[in-house]
Every structure is written in C-alpha cells, then in structure tokens.
C-alpha cells in the first residue's frame, strides 16, 4: 500500500510527485489530491522481462478527485475519468504502453476526496486468460483443462450450491461446496459452519449463464484483485476420463491424483 496526501502540496497546486513501487501487486491511496502523481511500477524482475508484463488497475468504488492517464513520452491517454462509477471495472494495458499519470481535478473542497486503486502486474498469457474477449464462455478443450490443472491458482472438486447474479457488475457469483481441495493460492475456500464443510465463491461473467446443477465439477481459475475468477470447469467425470487417457499415453503435463 502506497499512501500520499495532497495537503502538503496545497500551496503548490501544480506539483508533480514521483512514486516508485517495487511490488507486483498492491494499492495506491492519494488523500486530498492536488497536482499530480507519476506512478512508476518497477517490479523486482529483470528489465528484459518488462515487455512481457500486463498492468491491470481497479479503482476503489469511492475513488474521486483525479483523472488517471496512461503516459508515454509526454503523451497522455485517459484511462479512468474522475467520477466514473463503473463498478468493478478493471483497466489493463501492456507494461511497455506507458506509465500511470494521476492528475487531480479542480475541487472546491479537496479534503473530501480520496483517489485510489489496486494494481496487479502479471504475465501477458495470464492476463489474456482473464480478459479474453473472444468466446469467454466456451468450454475448454481436454488439453486446456489438463494445463489449467497444472497452472491455475486454485484447483478444486466441488458442486454448485447456488449462483448469485449481479446485473450491475455483469458478473455471476458461484457459491461452491468443496469436496476436495487440490490447490489454492489464497484462502478463498475455507472451512465454515459446525459441520466443517469447505465453502468458497468463484466469479465469472454474467453472460456465461451459469446455473446451479447436480454433480461435481473440477473448478480451476486465477486470483484477480483478491477474487477467484473461473477458468476451466469441466464435469468431474469428464476430467477423470481425459486425465486417465493422457496418463495412459504419458501425456499428462502434471500429476494431481483425480480420485
């Protein structure tokens, strides 16, 4: 978390402050914004790898007081307009497309404003998986499923207990009952209730039309801004079949033990 206050710059309303961030994910909070911030993302990896990175930002719901631009060699491209209330909107761009320039907008009372956003740096392949525009709801092929098992942030066997649709955010929340937890990067799936059942939530696009159904699925996916996002999710019996076929041929990319 990087935090800054514009009150210290009130006598110099056109000040530009540089911020350097070394983490691959985090958040910026700019209280009482005046002037501008240049946000330099400098992750602790080889600079040669920068060109393979995608940057995503997600403004806080109550963020206000500044416009956020993509800046490269002095040219500004508006990314997030002050007052844009698109819920849960995520903005992504290639690391080599420029840096972030956050400019305060004129305010009568700056003490009432806080500008802020979360950010994540990720490989372009992962970003493409999360934000693919082409057929985001199509079923995964056998090869894609087997690869997802090896590379996903979470892999679980479970059932759909309920689905909550959020029309405003154009998302569906899948409430999952977990029968077996193979892997999770963050503690999204946890023991709940007196019976000690594992539960968790996975988000996906509303347009995919997910509905509660019988039977077990193999849920895979990525963590994105602290939320589990759905990747491949075949019926578990189909996953068992494709895993066995690949294993018999020596083609399964990793061992997981599907029983």
PyMOL commands that set and color helices and strands:
alter all, ss='L'
color gray80, all
select helices_A, chain A and resi 6-9+47-52+95-97+110-112+124-131+142-151+206-208+236-248
alter helices_A, ss='H'
color red, helices_A
select strands_A, chain A and resi 2-5+16-21+25-31+36-41+53-59+66-72+75-80+91-94+99-104+114-123+154-166+171-184+190-192+197-205+217-224+227-230
alter strands_A, ss='S'
color yellow, strands_A
deselect
rebuild
show_as cartoon
